[in-house]
């Protein structure tokens, strides 16, 4: 099983944003982070999931069940229902990317359990804000 845990960080709403993704496969771990464009936190959370899924596909890590973890109730609920009033294009894109995997399980994690991707997103946001000076 592959575990993908994603999180986003924003400064302002909308404002500079960043994504963090932690991939675990057995004893292997990848820590990824990316600056995002100006967006609100909800859009950034969806963008973080898309970033993580794209990285898995790019790395050829699609041959096992995927456990997708998020601390965003909005993202989790939207993926479980297949619907998000204001975020449907992102939900549709995530579903399209998930087709690369034999099975995808969506898991909501409380903030205190979700420190890895949270820290990665914060680092990417910090770097983005400090390189613009």
C-alpha positions as YAML, in Angstrom:
chain: A
units: angstrom
residues:
- id: 1
  name: UNK
  ca: [0.00, 0.00, 0.00]
- id: 2
  name: UNK
  ca: [1.11, 3.52, -0.80]
- id: 3
  name: UNK
  ca: [0.18, 6.35, 1.55]
- id: 4
  name: UNK
  ca: [-0.09, 9.89, 0.24]
- id: 5
  name: UNK
  ca: [-0.63, 12.59, 2.86]
- id: 6
  name: UNK
  ca: [-1.13, 16.14, 1.57]
- id: 7
  name: UNK
  ca: [-1.61, 19.56, 3.10]
- id: 8
  name: UNK
  ca: [-1.64, 23.20, 2.04]
- id: 9
  name: UNK
  ca: [-0.56, 26.49, 3.57]
- id: 10
  name: UNK
  ca: [-1.70, 29.98, 2.63]
- id: 11
  name: UNK
  ca: [-0.98, 33.49, 3.82]
- id: 12
  name: UNK
  ca: [-4.10, 35.56, 3.33]
- id: 13
  name: UNK
  ca: [-7.30, 34.62, 1.62]
- id: 14
  name: UNK
  ca: [-6.51, 34.60, -1.17]
- id: 15
  name: UNK
  ca: [-2.78, 34.82, -0.88]
- id: 16
  name: UNK
  ca: [0.49, 33.05, -1.60]
- id: 17
  name: UNK
  ca: [0.01, 29.31, -1.16]
- id: 18
  name: UNK
  ca: [2.06, 26.13, -1.03]
- id: 19
  name: UNK
  ca: [1.55, 22.38, -0.96]
- id: 20
  name: UNK
  ca: [3.24, 19.58, 0.93]
- id: 21
  name: UNK
  ca: [3.05, 15.88, 0.13]
- id: 22
  name: UNK
  ca: [4.45, 12.97, 2.08]
- id: 23
  name: UNK
  ca: [4.58, 9.66, 0.21]
- id: 24
  name: UNK
  ca: [5.21, 6.42, 2.08]
- id: 25
  name: UNK
  ca: [5.69, 3.05, 0.42]
- id: 26
  name: UNK
  ca: [6.99, 0.37, 2.75]
- id: 27
  name: UNK
  ca: [10.24, 1.73, 4.16]
- id: 28
  name: UNK
  ca: [10.57, 4.36, 1.42]
- id: 29
  name: UNK
  ca: [9.54, 7.99, 2.03]
- id: 30
  name: UNK
  ca: [9.46, 11.01, -0.23]
- id: 31
  name: UNK
  ca: [8.95, 14.52, 1.15]
- id: 32
  name: UNK
  ca: [7.74, 16.93, -1.52]
- id: 33
  name: UNK
  ca: [6.78, 20.57, -1.46]
- id: 34
  name: UNK
  ca: [5.70, 23.09, -4.06]
- id: 35
  name: UNK
  ca: [4.81, 26.75, -4.26]
- id: 36
  name: UNK
  ca: [1.33, 27.41, -5.59]
- id: 37
  name: UNK
  ca: [-0.21, 30.54, -7.06]
- id: 38
  name: UNK
  ca: [-2.39, 32.98, -5.14]
- id: 39
  name: UNK
  ca: [-5.47, 31.16, -3.87]
- id: 40
  name: UNK
  ca: [-7.59, 30.62, -0.79]
- id: 41
  name: UNK
  ca: [-6.92, 27.74, 1.56]
- id: 42
  name: UNK
  ca: [-9.72, 25.54, 0.21]
- id: 43
  name: UNK
  ca: [-8.42, 25.73, -3.36]
- id: 44
  name: UNK
  ca: [-4.88, 25.14, -2.05]
- id: 45
  name: UNK
  ca: [-5.98, 21.95, -0.23]
- id: 46
  name: UNK
  ca: [-7.39, 20.55, -3.47]
- id: 47
  name: UNK
  ca: [-4.25, 21.68, -5.35]
- id: 48
  name: UNK
  ca: [-2.09, 19.84, -2.81]
- id: 49
  name: UNK
  ca: [-3.95, 16.58, -3.47]
- id: 50
  name: UNK
  ca: [-3.60, 17.07, -7.22]
- id: 51
  name: UNK
  ca: [0.13, 17.79, -6.80]
- id: 52
  name: UNK
  ca: [0.61, 14.62, -4.73]
- id: 53
  name: UNK
  ca: [-1.28, 12.42, -7.17]
- id: 54
  name: UNK
  ca: [0.62, 13.84, -10.13]
- id: 55
  name: UNK
  ca: [3.91, 13.11, -8.36]
- id: 56
  name: UNK
  ca: [2.88, 9.50, -7.70]
- id: 57
  name: UNK
  ca: [1.96, 9.02, -11.34]
- id: 58
  name: UNK
  ca: [5.17, 10.72, -12.52]
- id: 59
  name: UNK
  ca: [7.23, 8.38, -10.30]
- id: 60
  name: UNK
  ca: [5.37, 5.30, -11.56]
- id: 61
  name: UNK
  ca: [3.93, 4.53, -8.13]
- id: 62
  name: UNK
  ca: [0.51, 3.43, -9.34]
- id: 63
  name: UNK
  ca: [0.58, -0.35, -8.99]
- id: 64
  name: UNK
  ca: [-0.76, -0.60, -5.43]
- id: 65
  name: UNK
  ca: [-3.72, 0.48, -3.36]
- id: 66
  name: UNK
  ca: [-3.44, 4.16, -2.46]
- id: 67
  name: UNK
  ca: [-4.46, 5.60, 0.89]
- id: 68
  name: UNK
  ca: [-5.00, 9.33, 0.39]
- id: 69
  name: UNK
  ca: [-4.84, 11.25, 3.68]
- id: 70
  name: UNK
  ca: [-5.98, 14.83, 4.19]
- id: 71
  name: UNK
  ca: [-6.73, 17.03, 7.17]
- id: 72
  name: UNK
  ca: [-9.26, 19.01, 5.15]
- id: 73
  name: UNK
  ca: [-12.82, 17.96, 5.92]
- id: 74
  name: UNK
  ca: [-13.93, 19.78, 2.78]
- id: 75
  name: UNK
  ca: [-11.58, 17.76, 0.56]
- id: 76
  name: UNK
  ca: [-12.41, 14.49, 2.33]
- id: 77
  name: UNK
  ca: [-16.18, 15.03, 2.22]
- id: 78
  name: UNK
  ca: [-16.06, 16.18, -1.41]
- id: 79
  name: UNK
  ca: [-14.11, 13.11, -2.50]
- id: 80
  name: UNK
  ca: [-16.37, 10.76, -0.58]
- id: 81
  name: UNK
  ca: [-19.50, 12.34, -2.11]
- id: 82
  name: UNK
  ca: [-18.01, 13.03, -5.52]
- id: 83
  name: UNK
  ca: [-19.38, 16.53, -5.34]
- id: 84
  name: UNK
  ca: [-18.26, 19.98, -4.22]
- id: 85
  name: UNK
  ca: [-20.44, 22.94, -5.15]
- id: 86
  name: UNK
  ca: [-17.59, 25.43, -5.60]
- id: 87
  name: UNK
  ca: [-14.75, 22.98, -6.23]
- id: 88
  name: UNK
  ca: [-16.18, 20.46, -8.71]
- id: 89
  name: UNK
  ca: [-13.43, 20.93, -11.33]
- id: 90
  name: UNK
  ca: [-10.82, 20.00, -8.70]
- id: 91
  name: UNK
  ca: [-12.85, 16.98, -7.56]
- id: 92
  name: UNK
  ca: [-13.20, 15.84, -11.18]
- id: 93
  name: UNK
  ca: [-9.45, 16.24, -11.77]
- id: 94
  name: UNK
  ca: [-8.65, 14.24, -8.64]
- id: 95
  name: UNK
  ca: [-11.01, 11.46, -9.71]
- id: 96
  name: UNK
  ca: [-9.36, 11.41, -13.13]
- id: 97
  name: UNK
  ca: [-5.89, 11.07, -11.54]
- id: 98
  name: UNK
  ca: [-7.12, 8.39, -9.14]
- id: 99
  name: UNK
  ca: [-8.05, 6.17, -12.09]
- id: 100
  name: UNK
  ca: [-4.33, 5.33, -12.39]
- id: 101
  name: UNK
  ca: [-4.55, 3.31, -9.15]
- id: 102
  name: UNK
  ca: [-6.26, -0.06, -8.59]
- id: 103
  name: UNK
  ca: [-8.01, 1.22, -5.44]
- id: 104
  name: UNK
  ca: [-8.03, 4.56, -3.59]
- id: 105
  name: UNK
  ca: [-9.09, 4.97, 0.03]
- id: 106
  name: UNK
  ca: [-9.81, 8.48, 1.31]
- id: 107
  name: UNK
  ca: [-8.86, 9.09, 4.93]
- id: 108
  name: UNK
  ca: [-9.40, 12.19, 7.04]
- id: 109
  name: UNK
  ca: [-6.72, 12.85, 9.66]
- id: 110
  name: UNK
  ca: [-6.87, 15.29, 12.55]
- id: 111
  name: UNK
  ca: [-4.32, 18.12, 12.47]
- id: 112
  name: UNK
  ca: [-2.15, 16.63, 15.21]
- id: 113
  name: UNK
  ca: [-1.75, 13.42, 13.15]
- id: 114
  name: UNK
  ca: [-0.92, 15.33, 9.99]
- id: 115
  name: UNK
  ca: [2.33, 17.11, 10.92]
- id: 116
  name: UNK
  ca: [4.56, 15.80, 8.10]
- id: 117
  name: UNK
  ca: [2.73, 17.28, 5.10]
- id: 118
  name: UNK
  ca: [1.78, 20.33, 7.17]
- id: 119
  name: UNK
  ca: [5.45, 21.10, 7.86]
- id: 120
  name: UNK
  ca: [6.37, 20.60, 4.21]
- id: 121
  name: UNK
  ca: [3.66, 23.02, 3.07]
- id: 122
  name: UNK
  ca: [4.77, 25.57, 5.67]
- id: 123
  name: UNK
  ca: [8.40, 25.26, 4.51]
- id: 124
  name: UNK
  ca: [7.41, 25.81, 0.88]
- id: 125
  name: UNK
  ca: [5.31, 28.84, 1.81]
- id: 126
  name: UNK
  ca: [8.13, 30.27, 3.94]
- id: 127
  name: UNK
  ca: [10.58, 29.83, 1.04]
- id: 128
  name: UNK
  ca: [8.13, 31.41, -1.40]
- id: 129
  name: UNK
  ca: [7.56, 34.45, 0.82]
- id: 130
  name: UNK
  ca: [11.26, 34.96, 1.54]
- id: 131
  name: UNK
  ca: [12.45, 34.65, -2.08]
- id: 132
  name: UNK
  ca: [10.09, 37.42, -3.26]
- id: 133
  name: UNK
  ca: [11.84, 40.07, -1.19]
...
